[in-house]
Amino acid sequence: MKAQLYSDLLRQSQAITEGEPNLIANLANISALLYDTVDDINWLGFYLTDSGNELVLGPFQGKVACVRIPFGKGVCGVGAQSQETQCIKNVHEFEGHIACDSASNSEIVAPIVVNGITVAVLDIDSPSIGRFDNEDAEGFQKIADFCSTLNWPK
């Protein structure tokens, strides 16, 4: 059932970005699509690489968020630096977790990599501990992989 949801979301992401060259517009629409469709999440958005070793807030849905996150810090920074999907069942047990919203209890971070360089991460938070599993992580990573094909600056 989850596999079908993420397959549908991937197809919809492709459809809403087709023919649109503006990266920010596409990321904004993808964040809105995912946020409106996926249950039990309280924040979803993109952090874009800035200065090569720091993430800066990009298009998102949810409450006000942290603006800058260094690579290697928090779940987003670890995902960006390692280029590996992070699926954290309880963020309060994650060493160095950055609490932008105290209501968030679990998180997935899917890196977006272009030509071996992390250009962004897709970050999803839930108020429920243990909300995400490997199937969610795989589904969001496929969407992040699609996002790597969008019109990123050279």
C-alpha positions in Angstrom: 0.0 0.0 0.0 2.8 2.5 0.9 4.7 1.4 -2.2 1.7 2.5 -4.3 1.4 5.8 -2.5 5.0 6.7 -3.2 4.8 5.5 -6.8 1.8 7.8 -7.3 3.6 10.7 -5.6 6.6 10.2 -7.8 4.4 10.2 -10.9 2.5 13.3 -9.7 5.9 15.1 -8.9 7.0 14.3 -12.5 3.7 15.6 -13.9 3.6 18.9 -12.0 7.2 19.8 -12.9 7.1 18.7 -16.5 8.1 21.6 -18.8 8.8 24.0 -15.9 12.4 25.1 -15.7 12.3 27.1 -12.5 13.8 25.0 -9.7 12.2 26.9 -6.8 8.7 26.7 -8.3 9.1 23.0 -8.8 10.4 22.3 -5.3 7.6 24.4 -3.8 5.0 22.4 -5.7 6.5 19.1 -4.8 6.6 20.1 -1.1 3.0 21.1 -1.2 2.0 17.9 -3.0 3.8 15.7 -0.5 2.7 17.7 2.6 -1.0 17.5 1.5 -0.9 13.8 0.7 1.3 12.1 3.4 -0.5 11.5 6.7 0.9 12.3 10.1 3.6 14.8 9.2 4.0 18.3 10.6 6.8 19.6 8.4 8.1 18.9 4.9 10.5 20.8 2.8 13.9 21.2 1.2 17.1 22.5 2.5 19.5 23.7 -0.3 23.2 23.5 -0.2 24.8 26.9 0.3 28.6 27.6 0.3 29.3 23.9 -0.2 29.1 22.8 3.4 25.9 24.4 4.8 22.2 23.9 4.1 19.8 26.9 3.9 16.1 26.7 4.1 14.3 26.2 0.8 10.6 25.7 -0.2 8.6 24.0 2.6 5.3 23.4 4.2 4.8 23.7 8.0 5.8 26.0 10.8 8.8 28.4 10.7 12.0 26.4 10.5 15.7 26.6 11.2 17.3 28.7 8.4 20.9 27.3 8.3 22.2 23.9 9.2 25.9 22.9 8.8 26.8 19.7 7.1 27.3 17.0 9.7 25.0 18.6 12.2 21.5 17.3 13.0 19.6 14.8 10.9 19.7 17.1 7.8 23.4 17.9 8.1 24.3 14.2 8.6 22.1 13.2 5.6 23.7 15.9 3.5 27.3 15.0 4.5 26.9 11.2 4.3 24.7 11.3 1.2 22.6 8.5 2.8 18.9 8.5 3.7 18.3 9.1 7.4 15.3 7.4 8.9 15.1 8.4 12.6 12.3 6.8 14.7 12.9 9.1 17.7 14.8 12.3 17.0 15.4 12.9 20.8 17.7 9.8 20.7 19.7 11.2 17.8 22.9 12.7 19.0 23.2 16.4 17.9 19.5 16.6 16.8 18.5 20.2 16.0 15.0 20.9 17.4 13.5 23.4 15.1 10.0 22.4 16.2 9.6 20.7 19.6 6.5 18.9 18.2 8.6 16.8 15.8 9.5 13.3 17.1 10.6 11.3 14.0 12.2 12.4 10.8 13.4 11.3 7.4 16.1 13.1 5.4 16.6 12.1 1.8 19.7 13.6 0.1 19.5 15.1 -3.4 22.8 14.4 -5.1 23.9 15.7 -8.5 27.2 14.6 -10.1 28.4 13.3 -6.7 27.6 16.6 -4.9 24.8 17.1 -2.3 22.7 20.0 -3.7 19.9 19.7 -1.2 18.0 17.4 1.2 14.3 16.5 1.4 13.3 16.7 5.1 10.1 15.2 6.5 9.1 15.5 10.2 6.3 13.8 12.1 4.9 14.4 15.6 4.7 10.6 16.1 7.6 8.6 17.4 8.3 5.7 15.0 6.1 7.2 12.2 8.6 6.3 9.5 9.9 2.9 8.3 12.2 1.7 5.6 9.4 1.7 3.0 8.8 5.5 3.8 12.6 6.1 3.5 12.8 4.3 0.1 9.7 6.2 -1.2 11.0 9.6 -0.2 14.5 8.8 -1.5 13.0 7.9 -4.9 11.3 11.3 -4.9 14.6 13.0 -3.9 16.3 11.1 -6.7 13.8 12.5 -9.1 14.4 16.0 -7.7 18.1 15.6 -8.7 17.0 15.6 -12.3 15.4 19.1 -12.0 17.1 22.3 -13.3 19.9 22.7 -10.6 22.3 25.6 -11.0 25.7 24.5 -12.5 
